[in-house]
Amino acid sequence: MKTNNQQNGIGPVKEAIAKTNQDFANAMAKGDALGVSNCYTIDGEFMAPGAPAVVGRKNIQNAMAGYIAQGFTQYKVLSIIVYGNSNVVGVQAAYSLSKPNGIDKDLGKSIQLWKQDDKAWKIFRDCFNSNLPES
């Protein structure tokens, strides 16, 4: 029996997104803000809670450098659901973000739009928020 993702022809897209998510996590672990920003389209937007949207890959690189400077380098996608077709897909995900010591940690959820850029699937729009109460 085919899954909904296979019927819509996005099984390969989901696999490509999983690879880019792994590239994102690997770049975070290395403290590589440029590598993280390369997971976004050139015109991507990063929409963190409590701040205006960050637009464009260079600005996203600077934002990611800020997270890395705070010590947040451990990023994991905990689950993923993909909606859409082979042109633009929406991704609903759960995530964790932490410092290597495991003390400071965030758990949350995100909605992303992905599209092809330079023959690879990259994040086009990224909006997330924490499950944890503000401290």
N, C-alpha and C positions, 0 to 999 in steps of 0.2 A: 504494500500500500504506500502510495506517495504521500509525503507530508505536504502541508500547505506551502512551505518554502519551495519544495521541488515542483509542485504544480505551477507555481508562479514563475519558475525559472530562476529563482534567486538563490538556490543552493550554492552555486559557485560564488555568488556575490557575498553570501554569508561567510564562506571560507576566506575570501579575500579580505573582508572586514576583520575577521579573527586574526589574520596575519598582520594587518596594520595595527590592530590593538596590541599585539605582541611586540611590534616594533616600537610603539609608544611606550610600553612598559619597560622595554630594554633601554630605551633612551633615558627615561626617568631614572632608572637604576644607575646609569652611568653619569647622571648629572648633566646630560646633553640636551640643553634647551633647544638648540638648532634641530637636533634629531626629532624631538617631540613636535616642533613646529612644522617639520616636513610631513607630518601625518595629516596636516590640514591643507585644504585647497588654498591657492594663492589669495583668494578673496574670502577665506573662511572667517567665521565669527566665533569667539569664545565668550560665553555668557555665564559668568560666575555670579553667585548670589551676592547681593549687597554692593554691586559695582556696575558701572556702565559696560556695555558690550565692548570687547576688544576686537578690532577689525583688521584683517590682513596678517599674513604669515609673520612678518617682521615684528609686529606688535604682539602677536601671540607668543613669539619666541621670548620677548621681554617679559611677558606675564609668566611664562613657564619658568624663566630664570628666577623670578621672584619666589615661586613655590619651591624650587630646588634650593634656593638660598635659605629658606626656612627649614630645610631638611626633609621636605616631603618628596621622597624618591621611590617609594614602593607603591606601585599602582597595579591593581588587578581588576579585570572585568569579571564579575562574579556570575552574571547571567546575561543572556542577550536574546532578544526577540527582534526579527527583521520583518518589516512591512514594505511593500512597494513593488517595483518592477525593475527591469534591468537598466533603467536610466537614472533614477534617484530613489534611494531607499531611506526609510526611517528606521532608527534603531532605538529600542527601549532597553536600557541596561541597568544593572545594579553594579556598584563599584566599591572598592575600598582604597584608601590613600593613607599612607602612614610613613613615619620616619623609620629608619632601619632598627632603632631600638625598640620599636613597637609601642612606645608609651603614648605618643600623640597619634591619634588615629581618627579617620573620618569614614563613615559608611553612608552611602547615599544612592541616589538614582539619577539617571540622565535620559534625555531625549536628544537624539542627534539625527541630522540629515547627512547622508553621504552621497557623493557623486564621483564619477571618474574624472581624474585630472592627471595628465601625463601618463595615461594608460594604467593608472593604479587607482583603487578606491581610496578616497581620502575624506576626512571630515569637512563638511561644508558649513554646518551650523551645529553648535554644541551648547546645550543648556543643561545645567545640573543643579541639584541642591542636596543638602545633607539630611540624613535621618535623625541626626543628633540635635538635641536642644541647644540653643545658644547659651554660652557660659558667661 
